[in-house]
Amino acid sequence: MYGNWDAGAWVWMSLLMLLFVAALVVGVIALIRTGVRDDQRRRSFDREPLDILDERFTHGEIDQQEYKERRLALVERR
């Protein structure tokens, strides 16, 4: 009925097709995730210096005196 093809060949073809579709799905997901990470990285470079300074002060990385000095320097530079 199937000529020289036996049932084993159909099984292998089905498995190969499943692997191909799975590889496509994984590839698309990887491309999407890479694009999202690049977008987040780009957005971090687009931030204003005063925003970064405010964030550092909020997180406690710099004290109030240093915050005031740096803020004054940034505002004067504009």
N, CA, C, O and CB atoms as a CASP TS submission, in Angstrom:
PFRMAT TS
TARGET T0000
AUTHOR 0000-0000-0000
METHOD Language model
MODEL 1
PARENT N/A
ATOM      1  N   MET     1       0.807  -1.184   0.000  1.00  0.00           N
ATOM      2  CA  MET     1       0.000   0.000   0.000  1.00  0.00           C
ATOM      3  C   MET     1       0.865   1.269   0.000  1.00  0.00           C
ATOM      4  O   MET     1       0.564   2.219  -0.722  1.00  0.00           O
ATOM      5  CB  MET     1      -0.926  -0.014   1.193  1.00  0.00           C
ATOM      6  N   TYR     2       1.943   1.289   0.811  1.00  0.00           N
ATOM      7  CA  TYR     2       2.806   2.460   0.890  1.00  0.00           C
ATOM      8  C   TYR     2       4.064   2.313   0.038  1.00  0.00           C
ATOM      9  O   TYR     2       4.958   3.154   0.132  1.00  0.00           O
ATOM     10  CB  TYR     2       3.191   2.719   2.327  1.00  0.00           C
ATOM     11  N   GLY     3       4.157   1.328  -0.747  1.00  0.00           N
ATOM     12  CA  GLY     3       5.339   1.114  -1.564  1.00  0.00           C
ATOM     13  C   GLY     3       6.476   0.628  -0.685  1.00  0.00           C
ATOM     14  O   GLY     3       6.305  -0.302   0.103  1.00  0.00           O
ATOM     15  N   ASN     4       7.614   1.242  -0.816  1.00  0.00           N
ATOM     16  CA  ASN     4       8.783   0.846  -0.028  1.00  0.00           C
ATOM     17  C   ASN     4       8.809   1.473   1.359  1.00  0.00           C
ATOM     18  O   ASN     4       9.712   1.188   2.146  1.00  0.00           O
ATOM     19  CB  ASN     4      10.041   1.215  -0.763  1.00  0.00           C
ATOM     20  N   TRP     5       7.840   2.316   1.671  1.00  0.00           N
ATOM     21  CA  TRP     5       7.793   2.979   2.972  1.00  0.00           C
ATOM     22  C   TRP     5       7.104   2.070   3.982  1.00  0.00           C
ATOM     23  O   TRP     5       5.999   1.582   3.748  1.00  0.00           O
ATOM     24  CB  TRP     5       7.060   4.340   2.873  1.00  0.00           C
ATOM     25  N   ASP     6       7.763   1.857   5.088  1.00  0.00           N
ATOM     26  CA  ASP     6       7.093   1.104   6.149  1.00  0.00           C
ATOM     27  C   ASP     6       6.681   2.076   7.252  1.00  0.00           C
ATOM     28  O   ASP     6       6.948   3.273   7.150  1.00  0.00           O
ATOM     29  CB  ASP     6       8.021  -0.024   6.715  1.00  0.00           C
ATOM     30  N   ALA     7       6.047   1.585   8.284  1.00  0.00           N
ATOM     31  CA  ALA     7       5.531   2.441   9.352  1.00  0.00           C
ATOM     32  C   ALA     7       6.661   3.167  10.081  1.00  0.00           C
ATOM     33  O   ALA     7       6.451   4.277  10.569  1.00  0.00           O
ATOM     34  CB  ALA     7       4.715   1.613  10.346  1.00  0.00           C
ATOM     35  N   GLY     8       7.839   2.580  10.168  1.00  0.00           N
ATOM     36  CA  GLY     8       8.969   3.201  10.854  1.00  0.00           C
ATOM     37  C   GLY     8       9.401   4.504  10.201  1.00  0.00           C
ATOM     38  O   GLY     8       9.795   5.442  10.894  1.00  0.00           O
ATOM     39  N   ALA     9       9.332   4.574   8.889  1.00  0.00           N
ATOM     40  CA  ALA     9       9.715   5.790   8.183  1.00  0.00           C
ATOM     41  C   ALA     9       8.755   6.929   8.530  1.00  0.00           C
ATOM     42  O   ALA     9       9.187   8.070   8.693  1.00  0.00           O
ATOM     43  CB  ALA     9       9.738   5.547   6.661  1.00  0.00           C
ATOM     44  N   TRP    10       7.487   6.638   8.641  1.00  0.00           N
ATOM     45  CA  TRP    10       6.498   7.664   9.003  1.00  0.00           C
ATOM     46  C   TRP    10       6.735   8.176  10.410  1.00  0.00           C
ATOM     47  O   TRP    10       6.580   9.366  10.685  1.00  0.00           O
ATOM     48  CB  TRP    10       5.075   7.110   8.884  1.00  0.00           C
ATOM     49  N   VAL    11       7.110   7.270  11.293  1.00  0.00           N
ATOM     50  CA  VAL    11       7.398   7.679  12.672  1.00  0.00           C
ATOM     51  C   VAL    11       8.593   8.619  12.690  1.00  0.00           C
ATOM     52  O   VAL    11       8.550   9.658  13.349  1.00  0.00           O
ATOM     53  CB  VAL    11       7.668   6.444  13.573  1.00  0.00           C
ATOM     54  N   TRP    12       9.664   8.271  11.973  1.00  0.00           N
ATOM     55  CA  TRP    12      10.852   9.124  11.937  1.00  0.00           C
ATOM     56  C   TRP    12      10.554  10.473  11.313  1.00  0.00           C
ATOM     57  O   TRP    12      11.026  11.500  11.801  1.00  0.00           O
ATOM     58  CB  TRP    12      11.970   8.441  11.173  1.00  0.00           C
ATOM     59  N   MET    13       9.776  10.483  10.239  1.00  0.00           N
ATOM     60  CA  MET    13       9.422  11.754   9.606  1.00  0.00           C
ATOM     61  C   MET    13       8.604  12.619  10.555  1.00  0.00           C
ATOM     62  O   MET    13       8.800  13.833  10.617  1.00  0.00           O
ATOM     63  CB  MET    13       8.643  11.510   8.307  1.00  0.00           C
ATOM     64  N   SER    14       7.698  12.005  11.286  1.00  0.00           N
ATOM     65  CA  SER    14       6.883  12.753  12.253  1.00  0.00           C
ATOM     66  C   SER    14       7.755  13.335  13.358  1.00  0.00           C
ATOM     67  O   SER    14       7.579  14.489  13.750  1.00  0.00           O
ATOM     68  CB  SER    14       5.795  11.848  12.861  1.00  0.00           C
ATOM     69  N   LEU    15       8.691  12.542  13.859  1.00  0.00           N
ATOM     70  CA  LEU    15       9.588  13.031  14.911  1.00  0.00           C
ATOM     71  C   LEU    15      10.472  14.166  14.407  1.00  0.00           C
ATOM     72  O   LEU    15      10.688  15.151  15.113  1.00  0.00           O
ATOM     73  CB  LEU    15      10.460  11.888  15.439  1.00  0.00           C
ATOM     74  N   LEU    16      10.981  14.026  13.185  1.00  0.00           N
ATOM     75  CA  LEU    16      11.805  15.092  12.628  1.00  0.00           C
ATOM     76  C   LEU    16      10.994  16.370  12.433  1.00  0.00           C
ATOM     77  O   LEU    16      11.503  17.468  12.662  1.00  0.00           O
ATOM     78  CB  LEU    16      12.418  14.650  11.299  1.00  0.00           C
ATOM     79  N   MET    17       9.758  16.240  12.020  1.00  0.00           N
ATOM     80  CA  MET    17       8.897  17.403  11.839  1.00  0.00           C
ATOM     81  C   MET    17       8.626  18.069  13.190  1.00  0.00           C
ATOM     82  O   MET    17       8.642  19.296  13.291  1.00  0.00           O
ATOM     83  CB  MET    17       7.566  16.997  11.157  1.00  0.00           C
ATOM     84  N   LEU    18       8.382  17.275  14.213  1.00  0.00           N
ATOM     85  CA  LEU    18       8.180  17.814  15.558  1.00  0.00           C
ATOM     86  C   LEU    18       9.431  18.540  16.053  1.00  0.00           C
ATOM     87  O   LEU    18       9.327  19.622  16.632  1.00  0.00           O
ATOM     88  CB  LEU    18       7.802  16.690  16.533  1.00  0.00           C
ATOM     89  N   LEU    19      10.595  17.964  15.834  1.00  0.00           N
ATOM     90  CA  LEU    19      11.842  18.614  16.231  1.00  0.00           C
ATOM     91  C   LEU    19      12.052  19.922  15.476  1.00  0.00           C
ATOM     92  O   LEU    19      12.527  20.901  16.053  1.00  0.00           O
ATOM     93  CB  LEU    19      13.026  17.678  15.993  1.00  0.00           C
ATOM     94  N   PHE    20      11.707  19.946  14.205  1.00  0.00           N
ATOM     95  CA  PHE    20      11.842  21.152  13.402  1.00  0.00           C
ATOM     96  C   PHE    20      10.932  22.252  13.931  1.00  0.00           C
ATOM     97  O   PHE    20      11.364  23.396  14.069  1.00  0.00           O
ATOM     98  CB  PHE    20      11.524  20.857  11.933  1.00  0.00           C
ATOM     99  N   VAL    21       9.688  21.925  14.226  1.00  0.00           N
ATOM    100  CA  VAL    21       8.740  22.915  14.749  1.00  0.00           C
ATOM    101  C   VAL    21       9.196  23.403  16.124  1.00  0.00           C
ATOM    102  O   VAL    21       9.104  24.595  16.420  1.00  0.00           O
ATOM    103  CB  VAL    21       7.309  22.314  14.835  1.00  0.00           C
ATOM    104  N   ALA    22       9.685  22.498  16.960  1.00  0.00           N
ATOM    105  CA  ALA    22      10.172  22.886  18.283  1.00  0.00           C
ATOM    106  C   ALA    22      11.371  23.828  18.154  1.00  0.00           C
ATOM    107  O   ALA    22      11.477  24.802  18.899  1.00  0.00           O
ATOM    108  CB  ALA    22      10.557  21.636  19.108  1.00  0.00           C
ATOM    109  N   ALA    23      12.268  23.544  17.216  1.00  0.00           N
ATOM    110  CA  ALA    23      13.426  24.418  17.007  1.00  0.00           C
ATOM    111  C   ALA    23      12.979  25.797  16.534  1.00  0.00           C
ATOM    112  O   ALA    23      13.549  26.805  16.951  1.00  0.00           O
ATOM    113  CB  ALA    23      14.399  23.795  15.986  1.00  0.00           C
ATOM    114  N   LEU    24      11.984  25.854  15.682  1.00  0.00           N
ATOM    115  CA  LEU    24      11.458  27.147  15.236  1.00  0.00           C
ATOM    116  C   LEU    24      10.875  27.936  16.400  1.00  0.00           C
ATOM    117  O   LEU    24      11.127  29.134  16.527  1.00  0.00           O
ATOM    118  CB  LEU    24      10.392  26.947  14.156  1.00  0.00           C
ATOM    119  N   VAL    25      10.104  27.274  17.242  1.00  0.00           N
ATOM    120  CA  VAL    25       9.482  27.944  18.393  1.00  0.00           C
ATOM    121  C   VAL    25      10.557  28.463  19.347  1.00  0.00           C
ATOM    122  O   VAL    25      10.479  29.602  19.808  1.00  0.00           O
ATOM    123  CB  VAL    25       8.523  26.978  19.138  1.00  0.00           C
ATOM    124  N   VAL    26      11.551  27.640  19.644  1.00  0.00           N
ATOM    125  CA  VAL    26      12.631  28.053  20.536  1.00  0.00           C
ATOM    126  C   VAL    26      13.394  29.235  19.923  1.00  0.00           C
ATOM    127  O   VAL    26      13.762  30.170  20.632  1.00  0.00           O
ATOM    128  CB  VAL    26      13.594  26.867  20.815  1.00  0.00           C
ATOM    129  N   GLY    27      13.628  29.192  18.616  1.00  0.00           N
ATOM    130  CA  GLY    27      14.323  30.287  17.948  1.00  0.00           C
ATOM    131  C   GLY    27      13.558  31.593  18.018  1.00  0.00           C
ATOM    132  O   GLY    27      14.143  32.645  18.276  1.00  0.00           O
ATOM    133  N   VAL    28      12.254  31.536  17.791  1.00  0.00           N
ATOM    134  CA  VAL    28      11.429  32.742  17.849  1.00  0.00           C
ATOM    135  C   VAL    28      11.413  33.306  19.266  1.00  0.00           C
ATOM    136  O   VAL    28      11.525  34.517  19.454  1.00  0.00           O
ATOM    137  CB  VAL    28       9.992  32.440  17.376  1.00  0.00           C
ATOM    138  N   ILE    29      11.275  32.443  20.250  1.00  0.00           N
ATOM    139  CA  ILE    29      11.274  32.896  21.647  1.00  0.00           C
ATOM    140  C   ILE    29      12.615  33.537  21.997  1.00  0.00           C
ATOM    141  O   ILE    29      12.650  34.570  22.667  1.00  0.00           O
ATOM    142  CB  ILE    29      10.979  31.714  22.606  1.00  0.00           C
ATOM    143  N   ALA    30      13.717  32.937  21.552  1.00  0.00           N
ATOM    144  CA  ALA    30      15.041  33.500  21.829  1.00  0.00           C
ATOM    145  C   ALA    30      15.191  34.876  21.188  1.00  0.00           C
ATOM    146  O   ALA    30      15.746  35.785  21.805  1.00  0.00           O
ATOM    147  CB  ALA    30      16.145  32.556  21.320  1.00  0.00           C
ATOM    148  N   LEU    31      14.709  35.040  19.967  1.00  0.00           N
ATOM    149  CA  LEU    31      14.789  36.340  19.302  1.00  0.00           C
ATOM    150  C   LEU    31      13.961  37.393  20.029  1.00  0.00           C
ATOM    151  O   LEU    31      14.392  38.537  20.172  1.00  0.00           O
ATOM    152  CB  LEU    31      14.324  36.222  17.855  1.00  0.00           C
ATOM    153  N   ILE    32      12.781  37.009  20.484  1.00  0.00           N
ATOM    154  CA  ILE    32      11.918  37.948  21.205  1.00  0.00           C
ATOM    155  C   ILE    32      12.571  38.365  22.514  1.00  0.00           C
ATOM    156  O   ILE    32      12.588  39.548  22.854  1.00  0.00           O
ATOM    157  CB  ILE    32      10.532  37.324  21.473  1.00  0.00           C
ATOM    158  N   ARG    33      13.104  37.402  23.246  1.00  0.00           N
ATOM    159  CA  ARG    33      13.723  37.721  24.533  1.00  0.00           C
ATOM    160  C   ARG    33      14.958  38.593  24.357  1.00  0.00           C
ATOM    161  O   ARG    33      15.203  39.487  25.167  1.00  0.00           O
ATOM    162  CB  ARG    33      14.094  36.441  25.274  1.00  0.00           C
ATOM    163  N   THR    34      15.734  38.347  23.316  1.00  0.00           N
ATOM    164  CA  THR    34      16.909  39.175  23.046  1.00  0.00           C
ATOM    165  C   THR    34      16.482  40.594  22.720  1.00  0.00           C
ATOM    166  O   THR    34      17.116  41.549  23.168  1.00  0.00           O
ATOM    167  CB  THR    34      17.743  38.588  21.892  1.00  0.00           C
ATOM    168  N   GLY    35      15.415  40.745  21.945  1.00  0.00           N
ATOM    169  CA  GLY    35      14.909  42.073  21.601  1.00  0.00           C
ATOM    170  C   GLY    35      14.435  42.825  22.828  1.00  0.00           C
ATOM    171  O   GLY    35      14.650  44.032  22.940  1.00  0.00           O
ATOM    172  N   VAL    36      13.800  42.132  23.739  1.00  0.00           N
ATOM    173  CA  VAL    36      13.308  42.771  24.964  1.00  0.00           C
ATOM    174  C   VAL    36      14.487  43.235  25.809  1.00  0.00           C
ATOM    175  O   VAL    36      14.472  44.348  26.334  1.00  0.00           O
ATOM    176  CB  VAL    36      12.408  41.798  25.775  1.00  0.00           C
ATOM    177  N   ARG    37      15.514  42.389  25.945  1.00  0.00           N
ATOM    178  CA  ARG    37      16.676  42.775  26.735  1.00  0.00           C
ATOM    179  C   ARG    37      17.393  43.969  26.117  1.00  0.00           C
ATOM    180  O   ARG    37      17.823  44.876  26.829  1.00  0.00           O
ATOM    181  CB  ARG    37      17.636  41.600  26.870  1.00  0.00           C
ATOM    182  N   ASP    38      17.520  43.969  24.793  1.00  0.00           N
ATOM    183  CA  ASP    38      18.167  45.102  24.128  1.00  0.00           C
ATOM    184  C   ASP    38      17.377  46.385  24.343  1.00  0.00           C
ATOM    185  O   ASP    38      17.955  47.456  24.531  1.00  0.00           O
ATOM    186  CB  ASP    38      18.323  44.827  22.628  1.00  0.00           C
ATOM    187  N   ASP    39      16.056  46.272  24.314  1.00  0.00           N
ATOM    188  CA  ASP    39      15.211  47.450  24.521  1.00  0.00           C
ATOM    189  C   ASP    39      15.384  47.987  25.937  1.00  0.00           C
ATOM    190  O   ASP    39      15.461  49.200  26.137  1.00  0.00           O
ATOM    191  CB  ASP    39      13.731  47.109  24.258  1.00  0.00           C
ATOM    192  N   GLN    40      15.445  47.099  26.912  1.00  0.00           N
ATOM    193  CA  GLN    40      15.651  47.532  28.295  1.00  0.00           C
ATOM    194  C   GLN    40      17.024  48.176  28.456  1.00  0.00           C
ATOM    195  O   GLN    40      17.163  49.173  29.165  1.00  0.00           O
ATOM    196  CB  GLN    40      15.504  46.341  29.262  1.00  0.00           C
ATOM    197  N   ARG    41      18.031  47.617  27.807  1.00  0.00           N
ATOM    198  CA  ARG    41      19.374  48.173  27.878  1.00  0.00           C
ATOM    199  C   ARG    41      19.408  49.560  27.243  1.00  0.00           C
ATOM    200  O   ARG    41      20.044  50.475  27.766  1.00  0.00           O
ATOM    201  CB  ARG    41      20.381  47.240  27.187  1.00  0.00           C
ATOM    202  N   ARG    42      18.717  49.709  26.110  1.00  0.00           N
ATOM    203  CA  ARG    42      18.668  51.009  25.444  1.00  0.00           C
ATOM    204  C   ARG    42      17.979  52.041  26.319  1.00  0.00           C
ATOM    205  O   ARG    42      18.423  53.186  26.403  1.00  0.00           O
ATOM    206  CB  ARG    42      17.949  50.898  24.101  1.00  0.00           C
ATOM    207  N   ARG    43      16.886  51.634  26.976  1.00  0.00           N
ATOM    208  CA  ARG    43      16.161  52.562  27.848  1.00  0.00           C
ATOM    209  C   ARG    43      17.015  53.013  29.012  1.00  0.00           C
ATOM    210  O   ARG    43      16.895  54.158  29.449  1.00  0.00           O
ATOM    211  CB  ARG    43      14.889  51.920  28.366  1.00  0.00           C
ATOM    212  N   SER    44      17.881  52.142  29.532  1.00  0.00           N
ATOM    213  CA  SER    44      18.725  52.536  30.657  1.00  0.00           C
ATOM    214  C   SER    44      19.734  53.603  30.238  1.00  0.00           C
ATOM    215  O   SER    44      20.159  54.403  31.071  1.00  0.00           O
ATOM    216  CB  SER    44      19.454  51.316  31.230  1.00  0.00           C
ATOM    217  N   PHE    45      20.125  53.629  28.959  1.00  0.00           N
ATOM    218  CA  PHE    45      21.038  54.657  28.483  1.00  0.00           C
ATOM    219  C   PHE    45      20.317  55.962  28.179  1.00  0.00           C
ATOM    220  O   PHE    45      20.955  57.010  28.078  1.00  0.00           O
ATOM    221  CB  PHE    45      21.767  54.173  27.250  1.00  0.00           C
ATOM    222  N   ASP    46      19.014  55.915  28.034  1.00  0.00           N
ATOM    223  CA  ASP    46      18.240  57.108  27.713  1.00  0.00           C
ATOM    224  C   ASP    46      17.854  57.917  28.951  1.00  0.00           C
ATOM    225  O   ASP    46      17.250  58.982  28.823  1.00  0.00           O
ATOM    226  CB  ASP    46      16.997  56.718  26.958  1.00  0.00           C
ATOM    227  N   ARG    47      18.187  57.436  30.129  1.00  0.00           N
ATOM    228  CA  ARG    47      17.793  58.134  31.347  1.00  0.00           C
ATOM    229  C   ARG    47      18.576  59.423  31.506  1.00  0.00           C
ATOM    230  O   ARG    47      19.723  59.532  31.071  1.00  0.00           O
ATOM    231  CB  ARG    47      17.995  57.242  32.566  1.00  0.00           C
ATOM    232  N   GLU    48      17.952  60.374  32.123  1.00  0.00           N
ATOM    233  CA  GLU    48      18.572  61.666  32.393  1.00  0.00           C
ATOM    234  C   GLU    48      19.494  61.557  33.616  1.00  0.00           C
ATOM    235  O   GLU    48      19.219  60.773  34.524  1.00  0.00           O
ATOM    236  CB  GLU    48      17.489  62.756  32.619  1.00  0.00           C
ATOM    237  N   PRO    49      20.579  62.333  33.647  1.00  0.00           N
ATOM    238  CA  PRO    49      21.495  62.288  34.800  1.00  0.00           C
ATOM    239  C   PRO    49      20.811  62.611  36.126  1.00  0.00           C
ATOM    240  O   PRO    49      21.131  62.011  37.152  1.00  0.00           O
ATOM    241  CB  PRO    49      22.638  63.255  34.583  1.00  0.00           C
ATOM    242  N   LEU    50      19.871  63.555  36.110  1.00  0.00           N
ATOM    243  CA  LEU    50      19.183  63.884  37.369  1.00  0.00           C
ATOM    244  C   LEU    50      18.327  62.720  37.852  1.00  0.00           C
ATOM    245  O   LEU    50      18.204  62.501  39.057  1.00  0.00           O
ATOM    246  CB  LEU    50      18.308  65.135  37.191  1.00  0.00           C
ATOM    247  N   ASP    51      17.738  61.976  36.929  1.00  0.00           N
ATOM    248  CA  ASP    51      16.959  60.799  37.320  1.00  0.00           C
ATOM    249  C   ASP    51      17.855  59.749  37.977  1.00  0.00           C
ATOM    250  O   ASP    51      17.484  59.137  38.979  1.00  0.00           O
ATOM    251  CB  ASP    51      16.243  60.196  36.097  1.00  0.00           C
ATOM    252  N   ILE    52      19.024  59.554  37.401  1.00  0.00           N
ATOM    253  CA  ILE    52      19.969  58.586  37.966  1.00  0.00           C
ATOM    254  C   ILE    52      20.421  59.042  39.350  1.00  0.00           C
ATOM    255  O   ILE    52      20.514  58.236  40.276  1.00  0.00           O
ATOM    256  CB  ILE    52      21.194  58.402  37.033  1.00  0.00           C
ATOM    257  N   LEU    53      20.699  60.329  39.486  1.00  0.00           N
ATOM    258  CA  LEU    53      21.106  60.877  40.784  1.00  0.00           C
ATOM    259  C   LEU    53      20.003  60.690  41.821  1.00  0.00           C
ATOM    260  O   LEU    53      20.270  60.272  42.948  1.00  0.00           O
ATOM    261  CB  LEU    53      21.463  62.370  40.653  1.00  0.00           C
ATOM    262  N   ASP    54      18.758  61.000  41.440  1.00  0.00           N
ATOM    263  CA  ASP    54      17.626  60.812  42.357  1.00  0.00           C
ATOM    264  C   ASP    54      17.509  59.353  42.787  1.00  0.00           C
ATOM    265  O   ASP    54      17.251  59.058  43.953  1.00  0.00           O
ATOM    266  CB  ASP    54      16.313  61.273  41.697  1.00  0.00           C
ATOM    267  N   GLU    55      17.698  58.462  41.848  1.00  0.00           N
ATOM    268  CA  GLU    55      17.586  57.037  42.141  1.00  0.00           C
ATOM    269  C   GLU    55      18.694  56.589  43.099  1.00  0.00           C
ATOM    270  O   GLU    55      18.435  55.820  44.025  1.00  0.00           O
ATOM    271  CB  GLU    55      17.643  56.219  40.842  1.00  0.00           C
ATOM    272  N   ARG    56      19.907  57.057  42.886  1.00  0.00           N
ATOM    273  CA  ARG    56      21.011  56.697  43.773  1.00  0.00           C
ATOM    274  C   ARG    56      20.771  57.209  45.189  1.00  0.00           C
ATOM    275  O   ARG    56      21.069  56.517  46.163  1.00  0.00           O
ATOM    276  CB  ARG    56      22.330  57.253  43.232  1.00  0.00           C
ATOM    277  N   PHE    57      20.230  58.424  45.303  1.00  0.00           N
ATOM    278  CA  PHE    57      19.926  58.986  46.628  1.00  0.00           C
ATOM    279  C   PHE    57      18.818  58.179  47.301  1.00  0.00           C
ATOM    280  O   PHE    57      18.879  57.890  48.496  1.00  0.00           O
ATOM    281  CB  PHE    57      19.510  60.478  46.511  1.00  0.00           C
ATOM    282  N   THR    58      17.812  57.825  46.519  1.00  0.00           N
ATOM    283  CA  THR    58      16.692  57.048  47.054  1.00  0.00           C
ATOM    284  C   THR    58      17.153  55.690  47.568  1.00  0.00           C
ATOM    285  O   THR    58      16.649  55.210  48.584  1.00  0.00           O
ATOM    286  CB  THR    58      15.616  56.861  45.984  1.00  0.00           C
ATOM    287  N   HIS    59      18.106  55.067  46.878  1.00  0.00           N
ATOM    288  CA  HIS    59      18.592  53.745  47.281  1.00  0.00           C
ATOM    289  C   HIS    59      19.641  53.815  48.382  1.00  0.00           C
ATOM    290  O   HIS    59      20.104  52.784  48.869  1.00  0.00           O
ATOM    291  CB  HIS    59      19.167  53.022  46.086  1.00  0.00           C
ATOM    292  N   GLY    60      20.016  55.035  48.776  1.00  0.00           N
ATOM    293  CA  GLY    60      20.984  55.191  49.857  1.00  0.00           C
ATOM    294  C   GLY    60      22.422  55.038  49.434  1.00  0.00           C
ATOM    295  O   GLY    60      23.294  54.847  50.282  1.00  0.00           O
ATOM    296  N   GLU    61      22.699  55.115  48.139  1.00  0.00           N
ATOM    297  CA  GLU    61      24.071  54.979  47.661  1.00  0.00           C
ATOM    298  C   GLU    61      24.899  56.233  47.948  1.00  0.00           C
ATOM    299  O   GLU    61      26.119  56.151  48.085  1.00  0.00           O
ATOM    300  CB  GLU    61      24.076  54.685  46.166  1.00  0.00           C
ATOM    301  N   ILE    62      24.243  57.385  48.038  1.00  0.00           N
ATOM    302  CA  ILE    62      24.931  58.639  48.358  1.00  0.00           C
ATOM    303  C   ILE    62      24.163  59.343  49.469  1.00  0.00           C
ATOM    304  O   ILE    62      22.955  59.161  49.620  1.00  0.00           O
ATOM    305  CB  ILE    62      25.056  59.558  47.096  1.00  0.00           C
ATOM    306  N   ASP    63      24.883  60.148  50.243  1.00  0.00           N
ATOM    307  CA  ASP    63      24.212  60.859  51.341  1.00  0.00           C
ATOM    308  C   ASP    63      23.635  62.187  50.833  1.00  0.00           C
ATOM    309  O   ASP    63      23.794  62.541  49.665  1.00  0.00           O
ATOM    310  CB  ASP    63      25.203  61.113  52.519  1.00  0.00           C
ATOM    311  N   GLN    64      22.964  62.911  51.734  1.00  0.00           N
ATOM    312  CA  GLN    64      22.257  64.127  51.348  1.00  0.00           C
ATOM    313  C   GLN    64      23.219  65.221  50.879  1.00  0.00           C
ATOM    314  O   GLN    64      22.927  65.938  49.922  1.00  0.00           O
ATOM    315  CB  GLN    64      21.421  64.636  52.514  1.00  0.00           C
ATOM    316  N   GLN    65      24.347  65.347  51.541  1.00  0.00           N
ATOM    317  CA  GLN    65      25.320  66.378  51.163  1.00  0.00           C
ATOM    318  C   GLN    65      25.843  66.130  49.742  1.00  0.00           C
ATOM    319  O   GLN    65      25.884  67.044  48.918  1.00  0.00           O
ATOM    320  CB  GLN    65      26.497  66.407  52.171  1.00  0.00           C
ATOM    321  N   GLU    66      26.236  64.897  49.473  1.00  0.00           N
ATOM    322  CA  GLU    66      26.739  64.561  48.138  1.00  0.00           C
ATOM    323  C   GLU    66      25.649  64.739  47.081  1.00  0.00           C
ATOM    324  O   GLU    66      25.915  65.188  45.966  1.00  0.00           O
ATOM    325  CB  GLU    66      27.269  63.115  48.113  1.00  0.00           C
ATOM    326  N   TYR    67      24.418  64.378  47.450  1.00  0.00           N
ATOM    327  CA  TYR    67      23.286  64.545  46.534  1.00  0.00           C
ATOM    328  C   TYR    67      23.109  66.016  46.156  1.00  0.00           C
ATOM    329  O   TYR    67      22.942  66.345  44.982  1.00  0.00           O
ATOM    330  CB  TYR    67      21.991  63.999  47.172  1.00  0.00           C
ATOM    331  N   LYS    68      23.146  66.902  47.162  1.00  0.00           N
ATOM    332  CA  LYS    68      22.958  68.335  46.902  1.00  0.00           C
ATOM    333  C   LYS    68      24.078  68.885  46.022  1.00  0.00           C
ATOM    334  O   LYS    68      23.829  69.660  45.098  1.00  0.00           O
ATOM    335  CB  LYS    68      22.897  69.118  48.226  1.00  0.00           C
ATOM    336  N   GLU    69      25.321  68.475  46.319  1.00  0.00           N
ATOM    337  CA  GLU    69      26.458  68.965  45.538  1.00  0.00           C
ATOM    338  C   GLU    69      26.364  68.528  44.070  1.00  0.00           C
ATOM    339  O   GLU    69      26.556  69.328  43.154  1.00  0.00           O
ATOM    340  CB  GLU    69      27.773  68.465  46.150  1.00  0.00           C
ATOM    341  N   ARG    70      26.071  67.272  43.878  1.00  0.00           N
ATOM    342  CA  ARG    70      26.002  66.750  42.507  1.00  0.00           C
ATOM    343  C   ARG    70      24.806  67.327  41.756  1.00  0.00           C
ATOM    344  O   ARG    70      24.897  67.623  40.564  1.00  0.00           O
ATOM    345  CB  ARG    70      25.920  65.215  42.520  1.00  0.00           C
ATOM    346  N   ARG    71      23.698  67.483  42.450  1.00  0.00           N
ATOM    347  CA  ARG    71      22.513  68.056  41.813  1.00  0.00           C
ATOM    348  C   ARG    71      22.782  69.498  41.378  1.00  0.00           C
ATOM    349  O   ARG    71      22.407  69.902  40.277  1.00  0.00           O
ATOM    350  CB  ARG    71      21.306  68.003  42.772  1.00  0.00           C
ATOM    351  N   LEU    72      23.432  70.262  42.244  1.00  0.00           N
ATOM    352  CA  LEU    72      23.773  71.639  41.921  1.00  0.00           C
ATOM    353  C   LEU    72      24.710  71.690  40.704  1.00  0.00           C
ATOM    354  O   LEU    72      24.543  72.519  39.811  1.00  0.00           O
ATOM    355  CB  LEU    72      24.427  72.329  43.138  1.00  0.00           C
ATOM    356  N   ALA    73      25.693  70.790  40.691  1.00  0.00           N
ATOM    357  CA  ALA    73      26.631  70.750  39.563  1.00  0.00           C
ATOM    358  C   ALA    73      25.913  70.396  38.253  1.00  0.00           C
ATOM    359  O   ALA    73      26.227  70.957  37.203  1.00  0.00           O
ATOM    360  CB  ALA    73      27.754  69.730  39.841  1.00  0.00           C
ATOM    361  N   LEU    74      24.970  69.483  38.313  1.00  0.00           N
ATOM    362  CA  LEU    74      24.246  69.085  37.098  1.00  0.00           C
ATOM    363  C   LEU    74      23.316  70.203  36.624  1.00  0.00           C
ATOM    364  O   LEU    74      23.205  70.448  35.423  1.00  0.00           O
ATOM    365  CB  LEU    74      23.438  67.797  37.352  1.00  0.00           C
ATOM    366  N   VAL    75      22.658  70.869  37.546  1.00  0.00           N
ATOM    367  CA  VAL    75      21.736  71.940  37.173  1.00  0.00           C
ATOM    368  C   VAL    75      22.501  73.124  36.601  1.00  0.00           C
ATOM    369  O   VAL    75      22.048  73.745  35.639  1.00  0.00           O
ATOM    370  CB  VAL    75      20.899  72.382  38.384  1.00  0.00           C
ATOM    371  N   GLU    76      23.660  73.449  37.182  1.00  0.00           N
ATOM    372  CA  GLU    76      24.467  74.564  36.676  1.00  0.00           C
ATOM    373  C   GLU    76      25.013  74.265  35.283  1.00  0.00           C
ATOM    374  O   GLU    76      25.201  75.175  34.475  1.00  0.00           O
ATOM    375  CB  GLU    76      25.622  74.865  37.638  1.00  0.00           C
ATOM    376  N   ARG    77      25.261  73.021  35.015  1.00  0.00           N
ATOM    377  CA  ARG    77      25.843  72.622  33.731  1.00  0.00           C
ATOM    378  C   ARG    77      24.836  72.773  32.587  1.00  0.00           C
ATOM    379  O   ARG    77      25.230  72.908  31.429  1.00  0.00           O
ATOM    380  CB  ARG    77      26.340  71.172  33.803  1.00  0.00           C
ATOM    381  N   ARG    78      23.578  72.752  32.900  1.00  0.00           N
ATOM    382  CA  ARG    78      22.538  72.884  31.862  1.00  0.00           C
ATOM    383  C   ARG    78      22.443  74.240  31.392  1.00  0.00           C
ATOM    384  O   ARG    78      21.625  74.535  30.521  1.00  0.00           O
ATOM    385  CB  ARG    78      21.215  72.455  32.341  1.00  0.00           C
TER
END
